Amino acid sequence: MLNKIIILGTLLLSSFNLLAVEKPNLWIYSDLSDPRDLREHGHPQNDPDDISALGALLLTADRFNIQGFVYSSTNRKNLTDATPFIAESFIQAYKLSVPVWRSKGLDYQIEIPFIRSDITKTVEPSKYQPSRNYADISQFNSIIQLVELLNKKPIYVLNWGPLSESAILLKHLLDTNNQVALNNLTIISHWTKSATAQGTIEKPFHVANCRDDFKACMFLHEEALANPIVKFIEIGPAGQSGIVNGSVKFNNYPIFENSPLGQIFYHAKFFHRKPDQSDAATFWLLTELGANLDDYQDDGSLTFENEKTVVKKFYQDGKAIIEELAVKSEAAKQAKSFSKRQISDWFSYLYIKKDKIELHLPYDGQFKLMTQQGRPLIAADLNYGDHYFEFKHYPYSDFIAELKVEGITKRLSIGPVDI
């Protein structure tokens, strides 16, 4: 009981302190998609790490004013509409949690504005076009809404994927000479440049989030260096190398099973059994935990030494960050959790990557590998977590892989082209 009183007191004190300070306004561009929308080899269309990051953001939403969350902001073709997934997962979980938090005096906003990105509503996703005049952005409602807000207030625009929409936004503001909005805009980007992870000192932009729309990435970085009015903060891999790796020091992850948002945060994706909230570094940067704005230049530059320094700061506070999320999740435990079957439907993954079968289990389950004729090759009971199986040494050209978790079955046919 004493521990519960201390936790509640800490929450109330934190909330009162936040009320005394103006909360940062956030707008997020994320490549988040429905994790059941799969590529040819079974992998979700986009990395589910954004799902964990959004779970973390909503758990700590009392720290911020979330002005808009734009999902499916990516360059993947033929995405299914993720709106139903957003509604049944995040919107439902937040709707159940807010009354519980607010009954304890915590200052969570009532609703979160979710917006489907306009760049993936067409057959061919809209990448940034350097030669285009973007004075007219009537086709991009997910940018128009942000411009309207920037005309009124300062906003941090967080990027959890390709920089397409942020580049179009900035080009529009420059093409229309919108000085008010430019002054109110600060772009924070996760991992579009790195000399230590994916990229190198010689090729710092050779990272996934930059390669996905390279022209957009280079425009933002070059414009920020050349134009003092453009505020662009590149945080590199601080989320992955810092927060996620640093969270290994926390050892009570099952506590997140007690609330619906905690479940999403915990189960959507993990890296060596640690929730992969790597993109969340973009908003933890605005708190007292880990690195802060003073640790970065606002011209998009990120030196090798600076990158190592900020990664270290986030790593050192990795446990404290998870502890705050655990406290917020525990405070919402009266909200109805999702069934294990529902979590397993969303977050059980079975796919081929780098010549291996990779599995992601939110709970314990069973895996089978068999020939197309049904001859068993592998049958294994697996604990929750990530697992990897070799299969190319078998003298067959066609396989069926099957994963069962909490009554949910996922199957993948593997043919000669995959071998």
PATI-459165 format. One line per 3 residues: number of its first residue (from 1); for each residue z, y, x of C-alpha. Coordinates in nm, 3 decimals. Example, Ala and Ser with C-alpha at 12.3 -4.5 7.8 and 13.67 -1.06 7.14 Angstrom:
# PATI-459165
1 = 0.780:-0.450:1.230 | 0.714:-0.106:1.367
This chain:
# PATI-459165
1 = 0.000:0.000:0.000 | 0.085:0.239:0.284 | -0.259:0.188:0.438
4 = -0.423:0.264:0.103 | -0.223:0.587:0.071 | -0.321:0.691:0.423
7 = -0.687:0.618:0.351 | -0.683:0.814:0.025 | -0.499:1.101:0.191
10 = -0.754:1.107:0.471 | -1.036:1.113:0.216 | -0.880:1.397:0.018
13 = -0.810:1.601:0.330 | -1.166:1.543:0.449 | -1.304:1.650:0.112
16 = -1.090:1.967:0.100 | -1.200:2.056:0.453 | -1.564:2.007:0.353
19 = -1.518:2.234:0.053 | -1.403:2.509:0.287 | -1.720:2.481:0.496
22 = -2.072:2.539:0.369 | -2.243:2.204:0.354 | -2.578:2.156:0.530
25 = -2.880:2.136:0.299 | -3.086:1.824:0.366 | -3.439:1.716:0.280
28 = -3.547:1.374:0.404 | -3.895:1.232:0.467 | -3.863:0.854:0.496
31 = -4.109:0.566:0.521 | -3.873:0.360:0.305 | -4.056:0.115:0.078
34 = -3.968:-0.179:-0.146 | -3.858:-0.452:0.100 | -4.026:-0.713:-0.123
37 = -4.365:-0.546:-0.064 | -4.489:-0.756:0.227 | -4.755:-0.745:0.496
40 = -4.986:-1.040:0.555 | -4.739:-1.227:0.777 | -4.439:-1.175:0.552
43 = -4.274:-0.871:0.710 | -4.175:-0.586:0.476 | -4.442:-0.315:0.477
46 = -4.201:-0.075:0.648 | -3.895:-0.137:0.861 | -3.593:-0.181:0.627
49 = -3.375:0.022:0.866 | -3.434:0.326:0.644 | -3.263:0.138:0.361
52 = -2.948:0.098:0.571 | -2.970:0.462:0.680 | -2.999:0.581:0.319
55 = -2.701:0.365:0.228 | -2.504:0.544:0.500 | -2.624:0.886:0.382
58 = -2.519:0.825:0.022 | -2.181:0.689:0.131 | -2.121:1.018:0.314
61 = -2.303:1.243:0.065 | -1.987:1.451:0.016 | -2.064:1.605:0.357
64 = -2.404:1.741:0.254 | -2.617:1.902:-0.015 | -2.903:1.655:-0.048
67 = -3.192:1.861:-0.184 | -3.446:1.580:-0.191 | -3.519:1.233:-0.057
70 = -3.890:1.156:-0.024 | -3.968:0.783:0.005 | -4.289:0.601:0.106
73 = -4.379:0.883:0.347 | -4.584:0.661:0.575 | -4.936:0.571:0.680
76 = -4.926:0.213:0.548 | -5.213:0.133:0.314 | -5.182:-0.022:-0.031
79 = -4.808:0.026:-0.074 | -4.668:-0.078:-0.408 | -4.478:0.194:-0.591
82 = -4.118:0.172:-0.467 | -3.983:0.374:-0.761 | -3.852:0.067:-0.952
85 = -3.671:-0.055:-0.639 | -3.518:0.290:-0.581 | -3.401:0.300:-0.943
88 = -3.243:-0.044:-0.952 | -3.079:-0.017:-0.611 | -2.988:0.331:-0.487
91 = -2.989:0.526:-0.812 | -2.787:0.258:-0.989 | -2.540:0.220:-0.700
94 = -2.489:0.595:-0.666 | -2.453:0.638:-1.043 | -2.176:0.376:-1.046
97 = -1.998:0.516:-0.739 | -1.990:0.891:-0.808 | -1.740:0.882:-1.098
100 = -1.505:0.670:-0.886 | -1.525:0.907:-0.590 | -1.492:1.219:-0.800
103 = -1.189:1.076:-0.981 | -1.023:1.074:-0.637 | -1.106:1.438:-0.570
106 = -1.408:1.371:-0.349 | -1.688:1.625:-0.371 | -2.001:1.414:-0.425
109 = -2.300:1.572:-0.599 | -2.375:1.418:-0.939 | -2.736:1.313:-0.871
112 = -2.971:1.271:-0.577 | -3.332:1.393:-0.625 | -3.564:1.105:-0.529
115 = -3.934:1.189:-0.490 | -4.226:0.957:-0.425 | -4.440:1.083:-0.137
118 = -4.784:1.208:-0.231 | -4.942:1.097:0.096 | -4.937:0.730:-0.011
121 = -5.041:0.772:-0.374 | -5.407:0.740:-0.275 | -5.590:0.434:-0.142
124 = -5.615:0.594:0.203 | -5.286:0.758:0.313 | -5.311:1.127:0.402
127 = -5.263:1.187:0.773 | -5.233:1.531:0.929 | -5.570:1.697:0.999
130 = -5.545:1.953:1.284 | -5.861:2.142:1.187 | -5.768:2.181:0.821
133 = -5.635:2.504:0.673 | -5.331:2.398:0.473 | -5.286:2.718:0.274
136 = -5.362:2.506:-0.033 | -5.122:2.212:-0.058 | -5.163:2.153:-0.431
139 = -5.220:1.782:-0.370 | -4.881:1.745:-0.199 | -4.607:1.790:-0.458
142 = -4.356:1.629:-0.220 | -4.419:1.926:0.014 | -4.454:2.198:-0.250
145 = -4.102:2.130:-0.379 | -3.963:2.170:-0.028 | -4.147:2.499:0.029
148 = -3.996:2.638:-0.291 | -3.649:2.553:-0.162 | -3.719:2.692:0.186
151 = -3.808:3.024:0.024 | -3.446:3.042:-0.094 | -3.219:2.869:0.158
154 = -3.191:2.710:0.506 | -3.274:2.340:0.507 | -3.263:2.066:0.768
157 = -3.570:1.844:0.723 | -3.490:1.497:0.854 | -3.772:1.265:0.960
160 = -3.719:0.888:0.940 | -4.074:0.783:1.013 | -4.416:0.937:1.085
163 = -4.430:1.316:1.103 | -4.725:1.360:0.866 | -4.554:1.557:0.590
166 = -4.349:1.773:0.826 | -4.666:1.860:1.017 | -4.851:1.952:0.696
169 = -4.548:2.154:0.586 | -4.532:2.350:0.912 | -4.908:2.410:0.920
172 = -4.892:2.539:0.561 | -4.613:2.783:0.647 | -4.806:2.907:0.950
175 = -5.136:2.932:0.762 | -4.969:3.135:0.486 | -4.751:3.333:0.730
178 = -4.440:3.242:0.530 | -4.181:3.394:0.762 | -3.890:3.343:0.521
181 = -3.947:2.969:0.494 | -4.016:2.936:0.868 | -3.684:3.101:0.946
184 = -3.507:2.868:0.702 | -3.668:2.551:0.840 | -3.514:2.321:1.101
187 = -3.690:1.988:1.156 | -3.488:1.699:1.301 | -3.683:1.394:1.409
190 = -3.564:1.048:1.507 | -3.741:0.870:1.789 | -4.080:1.042:1.809
193 = -4.026:1.083:2.181 | -3.832:0.881:2.439 | -3.828:0.814:2.810
196 = -3.577:0.529:2.780 | -3.669:0.319:2.474 | -4.027:0.214:2.382
199 = -4.157:0.519:2.568 | -4.134:0.590:2.940 | -4.104:0.897:3.161
202 = -4.482:0.880:3.207 | -4.554:0.813:2.836 | -4.265:0.957:2.631
205 = -4.468:0.975:2.310 | -4.560:0.605:2.322 | -4.312:0.526:2.042
208 = -4.373:0.391:1.692 | -4.285:0.700:1.488 | -4.518:0.914:1.699
211 = -4.805:0.665:1.722 | -4.820:0.622:1.342 | -4.960:0.975:1.306
214 = -5.013:1.087:1.663 | -5.189:1.412:1.575 | -4.900:1.518:1.351
217 = -4.649:1.425:1.620 | -4.826:1.619:1.893 | -4.881:1.923:1.670
220 = -4.509:1.953:1.598 | -4.403:1.902:1.957 | -4.662:2.141:2.098
223 = -4.606:2.409:1.833 | -4.230:2.398:1.884 | -4.271:2.454:2.258
226 = -4.515:2.740:2.209 | -4.376:2.918:1.903 | -4.014:3.043:1.905
229 = -3.994:3.061:1.525 | -4.045:2.683:1.499 | -3.715:2.495:1.521
232 = -3.774:2.128:1.599 | -3.500:1.897:1.727 | -3.605:1.565:1.877
235 = -3.311:1.325:1.903 | -3.495:1.032:2.062 | -3.348:0.681:2.018
238 = -2.991:0.809:1.981 | -2.949:0.625:1.652 | -3.052:0.282:1.780
241 = -2.924:0.298:2.137 | -2.619:0.506:2.043 | -2.481:0.453:1.692
244 = -2.607:0.101:1.621 | -2.521:-0.040:1.963 | -2.188:0.145:1.961
247 = -2.090:0.000:1.625 | -2.035:-0.339:1.790 | -1.676:-0.222:1.841
250 = -1.614:-0.237:1.464 | -1.510:-0.585:1.347 | -1.456:-0.567:0.970
253 = -1.808:-0.549:0.827 | -1.733:-0.772:0.523 | -1.535:-0.477:0.380
256 = -1.872:-0.326:0.280 | -1.915:-0.609:0.030 | -1.665:-0.427:-0.194
259 = -1.899:-0.151:-0.319 | -2.266:-0.140:-0.426 | -2.372:0.121:-0.168
262 = -2.170:-0.060:0.096 | -2.361:-0.378:0.016 | -2.696:-0.205:0.059
265 = -2.589:-0.042:0.386 | -2.453:-0.368:0.524 | -2.721:-0.615:0.415
268 = -3.057:-0.432:0.419 | -3.113:-0.474:0.790 | -2.898:-0.549:1.088
271 = -2.941:-0.572:1.461 | -2.729:-0.850:1.611 | -2.516:-0.841:1.295
274 = -2.470:-0.464:1.309 | -2.619:-0.256:1.023 | -2.930:-0.080:1.153
277 = -2.866:0.278:1.042 | -3.061:0.417:1.338 | -3.230:0.698:1.141
280 = -2.887:0.813:1.025 | -2.837:0.986:1.360 | -3.039:1.274:1.213
283 = -2.752:1.362:0.977 | -2.456:1.246:1.187 | -2.588:1.509:1.429
286 = -2.468:1.770:1.177 | -2.110:1.641:1.181 | -1.828:1.634:1.435
289 = -1.908:1.272:1.529 | -2.138:1.184:1.817 | -2.373:1.443:1.963
292 = -2.422:1.774:1.780 | -2.681:2.049:1.756 | -2.555:2.215:2.073
295 = -2.654:1.905:2.270 | -3.025:1.955:2.196 | -3.293:2.216:2.248
298 = -3.463:2.335:1.928 | -3.812:2.334:2.083 | -3.862:1.958:2.057
301 = -3.797:1.897:2.426 | -3.585:1.602:2.539 | -3.534:1.534:2.908
304 = -3.450:1.195:3.053 | -3.096:1.306:3.143 | -3.041:1.476:2.808
307 = -3.152:1.161:2.629 | -2.901:0.948:2.818 | -2.622:1.199:2.752
310 = -2.665:1.212:2.375 | -2.705:0.836:2.348 | -2.372:0.801:2.528
313 = -2.200:1.043:2.288 | -2.325:0.857:1.981 | -2.234:0.524:2.141
316 = -1.879:0.640:2.206 | -1.838:0.741:1.840 | -2.020:0.438:1.699
319 = -1.698:0.277:1.582 | -1.564:0.600:1.428 | -1.889:0.644:1.235
322 = -1.866:0.294:1.089 | -1.498:0.347:1.010 | -1.582:0.655:0.803
325 = -1.847:0.462:0.614 | -1.599:0.179:0.553 | -1.342:0.422:0.414
328 = -1.598:0.577:0.179 | -1.718:0.233:0.069 | -1.363:0.114:0.007
331 = -1.293:0.428:-0.197 | -1.577:0.325:-0.432 | -1.475:-0.038:-0.471
334 = -1.401:0.008:-0.842 | -1.776:0.053:-0.889 | -1.942:-0.273:-0.990
337 = -2.100:-0.451:-0.693 | -2.439:-0.618:-0.704 | -2.453:-0.996:-0.733
340 = -2.519:-1.193:-0.417 | -2.836:-1.319:-0.582 | -2.965:-0.963:-0.630
343 = -2.884:-0.866:-0.271 | -3.059:-1.183:-0.153 | -3.368:-1.105:-0.359
346 = -3.396:-0.762:-0.198 | -3.290:-0.835:0.157 | -3.386:-1.193:0.252
349 = -3.680:-1.180:0.493 | -3.905:-1.454:0.630 | -4.197:-1.355:0.852
352 = -4.397:-1.423:1.168 | -4.349:-1.192:1.463 | -4.443:-1.240:1.827
355 = -4.528:-1.610:1.787 | -4.197:-1.690:1.616 | -4.069:-1.731:1.265
358 = -3.800:-1.469:1.210 | -3.541:-1.488:0.934 | -3.298:-1.232:0.796
361 = -3.020:-1.373:0.579 | -2.775:-1.143:0.396 | -2.562:-1.453:0.323
364 = -2.553:-1.813:0.442 | -2.863:-2.010:0.347 | -3.104:-2.290:0.427
367 = -3.433:-2.295:0.616 | -3.709:-2.554:0.613 | -4.033:-2.581:0.806
370 = -4.280:-2.843:0.687 | -4.646:-2.927:0.703 | -4.874:-2.830:0.416
373 = -4.846:-3.194:0.304 | -4.467:-3.165:0.286 | -4.369:-3.348:0.605
376 = -4.035:-3.198:0.720 | -4.018:-3.055:1.072 | -3.705:-2.839:1.062
379 = -3.415:-2.837:0.816 | -3.126:-2.609:0.904 | -2.817:-2.461:0.741
382 = -2.789:-2.103:0.865 | -2.517:-1.842:0.872 | -2.594:-1.488:0.760
385 = -2.774:-1.286:1.024 | -3.102:-1.297:1.213 | -3.253:-1.627:1.328
388 = -3.566:-1.721:1.523 | -3.766:-2.046:1.530 | -4.053:-2.158:1.751
391 = -4.326:-2.349:1.569 | -4.643:-2.348:1.780 | -4.545:-2.654:1.980
394 = -4.587:-2.876:1.673 | -4.924:-3.063:1.661 | -5.024:-2.914:1.327
397 = -5.237:-2.619:1.221 | -5.085:-2.544:0.881 | -4.719:-2.501:0.785
400 = -4.497:-2.391:0.500 | -4.176:-2.205:0.586 | -3.907:-2.183:0.319
403 = -3.585:-1.982:0.307 | -3.320:-2.023:0.036 | -3.031:-1.779:-0.005
406 = -2.804:-1.762:-0.311 | -3.063:-1.925:-0.537 | -3.348:-1.703:-0.413
409 = -3.641:-1.883:-0.246 | -3.885:-1.711:-0.012 | -4.194:-1.902:0.110
412 = -4.455:-1.828:0.372 | -4.777:-2.022:0.431 | -4.882:-2.032:0.795
415 = -5.244:-2.116:0.872 | -5.456:-2.157:1.186 | -5.518:-1.782:1.209
418 = -5.144:-1.730:1.260 | -5.137:-1.982:1.544
